[in-house]
Amino acid sequence: MRRIPLWAFVTGGVAVLLGVAVAVASVTPLDYLAFEPGPVYAIDDFVEVGDETSTLNGESFMLTVVYSDVTVLDALVAGFDPAVDLVAREAVRPTGVSDEEFRAQSLRSMEQSKQTAVYVALTRLGYDVEISGEGVSVEAVIEGTGAQGVLQVGDVVTSINGVQVRQHPEAVTEIFKHAVGDVLLMRVIRGVGTESEEELDLEVELVEHTQEAGRPMVGFLAGTYNWGFSSPVDVTIDSGNIGGPSAGLMYTLTILDLLSDEDLLGGRVIAGSGTIDRFGAVGPIGGIRQKVVAAARQGAEVVFVPEANWDDALSAPVDVELVKVATIDDALAWLGASAFAATG
C-alpha cells in the first residue's frame, strides 16, 4: 500500500488552517468603515431655475463618497487599494448618535447648503435675497471631545469669540480660523423657549477632527436654529436622498452659470467639493481623496478642492488637475469670471 508523504499532510493542514482563517476573517467585524469613491452627479440635472431654459456649456459635477462596514478580510483587501481608506466608525457617526439622528442631520445639512448656495449666487447677481437664522443648534454631542460636559443637546450657539454666528456654515468658518488646542468662548442659549431659558458663556477646547488630521472641531453635530429663506427668483434643487453640505460650492457655481450671461464652464468638465457659507467662504469636507478619484474616473479636467483639504487631496492616487479654493472668488477667478462681486 502506497504511503502518503508527510509533505502532503502538512500542505493539507496548512490549507485547512488558511481556509478557517479566511472564513473567520470574513465574518469578524471591525469598528471601522471603508470609504470608497461614490457616484458622480451632473449638478444641472438637479437644478431648475425659474422659467430659464439656459444650459451649461460643459459639465459640472458633484462628488460623493460611500462607506460600508468592514470585516478583518475586507480590511486586508482594502489595504491593497489606494483609493480606499479605513475610518473609525465613531469618526463618521459619533458614539451616542443613532443612525436615524445622523441621517436626519445630514439631510438638514444638505437642505441648508442648497439654500445658502442660492443665496450666494443670487446676491452675486444683484438680487435682493433674505436668509436668516438665530444661531447654531446643538443636535448631538460627540463623546470624548471638548463639547462633552459643556454643551447640551438643544443649546443654541449665538457667538464664537464675540463673532455672531447665525447659521451653521458661519460657525464652521469661525472655528477653522483656530487651531487644535485653542479654547473658544461660546455664547449659548440653553433651554430655548422654556421657563428656564438662560444665556451662558462657555469655554470649549478644540480637539482634532475625527475625520481630518490637523483640523479642529468643537465636537457636536450642528444645525441652524430657526432657518429662514426668501428669494425673488425661483431656484429649485432636488438632491433626492443625498445628504451632507459638501456640494455647496458646485451648486453656487452652477446657479451662477445658469442665471448669468457668463459662460463659466467654457466647454470644460469641472468637478469639485466644498461647503459654502453666506459670505462665500468654502469649507472643508470629508472623503476628499475618494472624491478626487471619483472625479478623475468621470473624466473631470479639474477638481476644486477646499483649502483645508488640500494636503489630503494631493495624496489621491490619480492624475488630475487640482485647484485650491478658500472662497467662491478663487473658483470664479480660475474660471475666468471674477466679475461677480461680493455683497453684504
Secondary structure, 3 states (H helix, E strand, C coil): CCCCCHHHHHHHHHHHHHHHHHHHHHHCEEEEEEEEEEEEEEHHHCEEECCCCCCCCCEEEEEEEEEEEEEHHHHHHHCCCCCCEEEEHHHHCCCCCCHHHHHHHHHHHHHHHHHHHHHHHHHHCCCCCEEECCCEEEEEECCCCCCCCCCCCCCEEEEECCEECCCHHHHHHHHCCCCCCCEEEEEEEECCCCCCCEEEEEEEECEECCCCCCCEECCEEEEECCCEEECCCCEEECCCCCCCCCCHHHHHHHHHHHHCCCCCCCCCEEEECCEECCCCEEECCCCHHHHHHHHHHHCCCEEEEEHHHHHHHHCCCCCCEEEEECEHHHHHHHHCCCCCCCCC
